[in-house]
Amino acid sequence: MTHNVAILGASGYTGAELVRLISQHPSIKIAALAAERKAGLEMAEVFPHLRHLDLPTLCKIGEIDFSKIDLCFCALPHKTSQEVISALPKDLKIVDLSADFRLRDPDEYEKWYGNPHAAVELQGDAVYGLTEFYREEIKAARLVAGTGCNAATGQFVLRPLIAAGVIDLDEIILDLKCAVSGAGRALKENLLHAELSEGYHAYAVGGTHRHLGEFDQEFSKIAGRPVKIQFTPHLVPANRGILATTYVKGNAEEIHKTFAQAYESEPFIELLPLGEAPSTRHIRGSNFCHIGVVADRIEGRAIVIAALDNLTKGSSGQALQNANLMLGEEETAGLMMAPLFP
């Protein structure tokens, strides 16, 4: 059976990544591509690396016949997604890649994103899209809210440890480096080559990064009490990848065993041997997440490091993984490509 899908926001990085992944999917066909400002263009004009594919011409969202669409990917900016999704057919399956439905509490959404939630009536239908931990809910969902790429990386490291009670919940430090594609494709002065290259810098320092809303929501839910971590993201002059270094109070061997049990059957989570650390160069362009555990020189403390591709496992790959579940396909379909190296 072939499933017809539409991609809204196809001219952005996550939209292009969805096209790349779906082009290799055995039973999903791209039936519509929307990009409001680039409507009328061919995808090859916007992303020449996709010129070998037979794709629909980019159009406006209002031109799509959604009665012929089985599932819609929304790769649109925050706030825009709430407005667009509210107007889509109520029986249409949707995977939203924005932040608009990630936070269950509308007040928390307003706190972190600075504007009132514009689709509160849909928030109760949304399932949080971290596939490995919400698999059964996603299978039955109509609307899935994709996670933030930084939030996904941090959760792959910390969720199993919080659930197992093997770390001190008041002693968690997450130091994360993210490639520049995580900031989107829009022109920004601080992302110009001359501004960004040959250095890297911290941003949202002191607890202002929006993905903290997801960490607070998910970690507190698991622990049954408020959990707040120290989190500092850094922008690095690379195109793809996230490397999250987490400092925790706990026994490294016990932590490693906890991961081994939690991720034993997960096709996309690779646990490295105890004492080894992952690298973004080993997951580039793939849907894999590598996790390493190293004992610190201070007794009773450990360092946990995770690496994933922010555009794939952190966003578009996760979205396709969720779509597979929603459409009754093999979860790994279209996603088992090896990382690109070097």
C-alpha positions in Angstrom: 0.0 0.0 0.0 1.3 3.5 -0.9 0.7 6.4 1.4 0.4 9.9 0.0 2.0 12.6 2.2 2.4 16.4 2.0 5.3 18.4 3.4 4.4 22.0 4.5 7.5 24.1 4.7 9.4 22.1 2.1 11.9 24.9 1.4 13.6 24.7 4.9 16.3 22.4 6.0 14.0 19.9 7.8 11.7 19.9 4.8 14.5 19.1 2.4 15.7 16.4 4.9 12.2 14.8 4.8 12.3 14.7 1.0 15.7 13.1 1.1 14.6 10.4 3.6 11.2 9.7 2.0 12.7 9.3 -1.4 14.1 6.0 -0.3 10.9 4.9 1.5 9.3 1.8 0.0 5.6 2.8 0.6 5.4 6.6 1.1 5.0 8.9 -1.9 5.4 12.7 -1.7 2.2 14.0 -3.3 2.5 17.7 -2.4 5.2 20.2 -1.4 4.3 23.6 0.0 6.5 26.6 0.4 4.5 29.9 0.5 7.4 32.2 -0.6 8.8 29.8 -3.2 5.5 28.6 -4.6 5.8 27.9 -8.3 9.4 26.8 -8.2 10.7 23.3 -8.7 12.4 21.6 -5.7 15.6 21.4 -7.8 15.7 25.2 -7.9 15.5 25.5 -4.2 17.7 22.4 -3.3 19.8 21.3 -6.3 21.0 18.2 -4.4 17.5 16.8 -4.9 17.3 17.4 -8.7 17.4 13.7 -9.5 14.0 13.1 -7.8 10.6 13.4 -9.6 8.9 15.8 -7.2 5.8 17.9 -7.2 6.2 21.7 -8.0 6.2 23.8 -4.8 2.8 25.3 -4.1 0.9 27.3 -1.5 -0.8 25.3 1.3 -4.3 26.4 0.1 -3.7 24.7 -3.3 -3.3 21.2 -1.8 -6.2 18.8 -2.0 -5.9 17.2 1.5 -8.6 14.7 0.7 -5.9 12.8 -1.2 -3.3 13.0 1.6 -2.9 10.3 4.2 -0.4 12.2 6.4 1.0 15.7 6.5 4.4 16.8 7.8 4.4 20.4 9.1 7.9 21.8 8.9 6.8 25.3 9.6 8.0 28.0 12.0 6.7 28.2 15.6 3.3 29.9 15.9 2.7 29.4 12.2 2.1 25.7 12.8 -0.7 26.3 15.3 -2.6 28.5 12.8 -2.1 26.2 9.8 -2.8 22.9 11.6 -6.0 24.4 13.1 -7.3 24.8 9.5 -6.4 21.4 8.3 -9.0 18.5 8.0 -9.8 17.1 11.4 -9.2 13.5 10.3 -5.8 14.2 8.7 -2.8 12.6 10.4 -0.2 15.2 11.2 3.4 15.2 12.3 4.4 18.6 13.4 8.2 19.4 13.5 7.7 22.8 15.2 7.5 23.6 19.0 3.8 24.5 18.8 2.4 21.3 20.5 5.4 20.0 22.5 4.4 21.6 25.8 1.2 20.2 27.3 0.5 23.2 29.4 -0.5 26.2 27.2 0.8 28.6 30.0 4.2 26.9 29.7 4.1 27.4 25.9 3.4 31.1 26.4 6.2 31.4 29.0 8.8 29.9 26.7 7.7 31.1 23.3 6.3 34.5 24.2 2.9 34.3 22.6 -0.4 32.8 23.7 -1.2 29.3 22.4 -3.4 29.7 19.4 -4.8 26.1 19.2 -5.5 25.1 22.8 -8.4 22.8 21.6 -5.8 20.7 19.7 -3.2 20.5 22.4 -5.0 17.7 24.2 -4.8 15.5 21.1 -1.0 16.0 20.6 1.3 13.1 21.5 4.9 14.0 22.4 7.1 12.7 19.6 10.1 11.1 21.3 9.5 7.8 19.6 11.4 5.4 21.9 9.4 6.5 24.9 5.9 7.2 23.4 5.7 4.5 20.8 2.3 3.1 21.7 0.7 6.5 22.0 2.2 7.6 18.7 0.7 4.6 16.9 -2.8 5.7 17.8 -2.2 9.4 17.5 -3.7 11.9 14.9 -1.3 14.7 15.9 2.3 14.1 16.9 4.5 16.9 18.2 8.1 16.4 17.3 10.7 17.2 19.9 13.3 19.9 19.8 16.6 18.5 18.6 18.5 19.6 21.7 15.7 18.2 23.8 15.8 14.8 22.1 19.5 14.5 22.7 19.3 15.4 26.4 16.4 13.0 26.9 18.1 10.1 25.3 20.8 10.6 27.9 18.8 11.4 31.0 15.4 9.7 30.8 16.5 6.1 31.6 18.7 7.3 34.4 16.0 9.4 36.0 13.5 6.5 35.7 15.9 4.0 37.2 16.9 6.3 40.1 20.7 5.9 39.5 21.7 9.5 39.5 21.2 12.5 41.8 18.4 14.6 40.3 19.7 17.8 41.8 23.2 17.4 40.3 22.7 17.3 36.5 24.7 19.5 34.1 24.1 19.3 30.4 26.7 21.0 28.1 25.5 20.8 24.5 27.1 21.7 21.2 24.8 22.1 18.2 25.6 22.7 14.5 24.4 25.8 12.7 21.6 24.1 10.7 19.7 23.8 14.0 19.0 27.6 13.7 17.1 27.1 10.4 17.7 28.4 6.9 16.6 32.1 7.3 19.2 34.7 6.8 20.7 35.9 10.1 23.7 38.1 10.6 25.2 36.0 13.4 25.1 33.0 11.1 27.1 34.5 8.3 30.4 32.6 7.6 32.5 35.5 8.7 30.6 35.8 11.9 30.4 32.1 12.8 33.5 30.3 11.5 36.8 29.9 13.4 35.1 29.9 16.8 32.1 28.8 18.8 30.0 30.4 21.6 27.5 29.7 24.3 24.0 31.1 23.9 20.8 31.2 26.0 23.1 31.1 29.0 21.5 30.9 32.5 18.4 28.9 31.7 16.6 30.8 28.9 16.7 28.2 26.2 13.2 27.2 25.1 14.0 23.5 25.1 14.3 23.7 28.9 10.5 23.7 28.8 10.6 20.2 27.4 13.2 19.0 29.9 11.2 20.4 32.8 8.0 18.8 31.5 9.4 15.4 30.7 11.9 14.9 33.6 9.5 16.1 36.2 6.9 13.7 34.9 9.3 10.7 35.1 10.5 11.6 38.6 7.2 12.5 40.1 8.6 15.7 41.4 10.1 18.9 39.9 13.5 18.3 38.2 15.5 21.2 36.8 18.8 20.7 35.1 21.6 23.2 34.3 21.8 23.5 30.6 24.0 25.5 28.3 23.9 25.2 24.5 26.8 26.2 22.2 26.7 27.0 18.5 29.6 25.4 16.6 30.7 26.1 13.0 29.5 22.8 11.6 26.6 22.1 9.3 25.1 19.0 11.1 25.3 17.4 14.5 24.7 17.7 18.2 27.1 16.5 20.9 25.7 16.6 24.5 28.1 16.1 27.4 26.2 15.4 30.6 27.8 15.5 34.1 25.9 13.4 36.7 26.4 12.1 40.2 26.2 8.3 40.0 28.2 5.1 39.4 29.4 4.8 35.8 29.1 1.0 35.6 25.5 1.2 36.9 24.7 3.9 34.5 26.0 1.9 31.6 24.0 -1.1 32.6 20.9 1.0 32.9 21.4 2.2 29.3 22.0 -1.3 28.1 18.7 -2.5 29.5 16.7 0.6 28.4 18.0 0.5 24.8 18.6 -3.2 24.2 15.8 -3.4 21.6 16.1 0.1 20.1 17.2 0.0 16.5 18.5 3.6 16.4 20.2 3.9 19.8 23.8 2.6 19.9 25.5 2.2 23.3 29.3 2.3 23.1 31.5 0.1 25.4 32.0 1.6 28.8 34.8 4.2 28.7 34.3 5.2 25.0 32.9 8.5 23.9 30.9 9.2 20.6 31.5 11.8 17.9 29.2 13.7 15.6 31.3 12.5 12.6 30.1 9.0 13.2 26.3 9.7 13.0 26.2 12.4 10.3 23.3 12.1 7.9 21.8 9.1 9.8 19.0 8.4 12.2 21.3 6.9 14.8 22.1 8.2 18.3 25.4 7.1 19.9 25.8 7.2 23.7 29.0 6.8 25.7 29.6 6.5 29.5 32.9 7.4 31.1 33.7 7.3 34.8 35.0 10.6 36.1 38.2 10.9 38.1 36.1 12.0 41.1 34.6 8.9 42.7 30.8 8.6 42.3 30.6 10.9 39.3 30.2 10.0 35.6 30.2 11.7 32.2 27.6 10.7 29.7 28.0 11.8 26.1 25.4 11.5 23.2 25.8 12.4 19.5 23.1 12.6 16.9 22.3 14.5 13.7 20.0 17.4 14.5 18.3 17.3 11.1 17.8 13.5 11.1 17.3 11.8 14.4 16.8 15.2 16.0 14.0 16.3 13.6 13.1 14.9 10.2 14.3 11.3 10.8 12.3 11.3 14.1 9.3 12.7 12.1 9.5 9.8 9.6 10.0 7.3 12.4 6.7 8.6 13.9 4.9 8.6 10.6 5.8 5.0 10.0 4.1 4.1 13.3 1.1 6.2 12.5 0.7 4.6 9.1 1.2 1.0 10.3 4.6 0.7 8.5 7.8 -0.8 9.9 9.3 1.8 12.2 12.7 1.6 10.5 11.4 2.0 7.0 13.5 4.5 5.0 15.7 5.2 8.0 18.4 2.5 8.1 21.0 4.3 5.9 24.5 4.3 7.2 26.1 7.5 8.5 28.1 9.5 6.0 31.8 9.4 6.7 34.2 11.1 6.3 
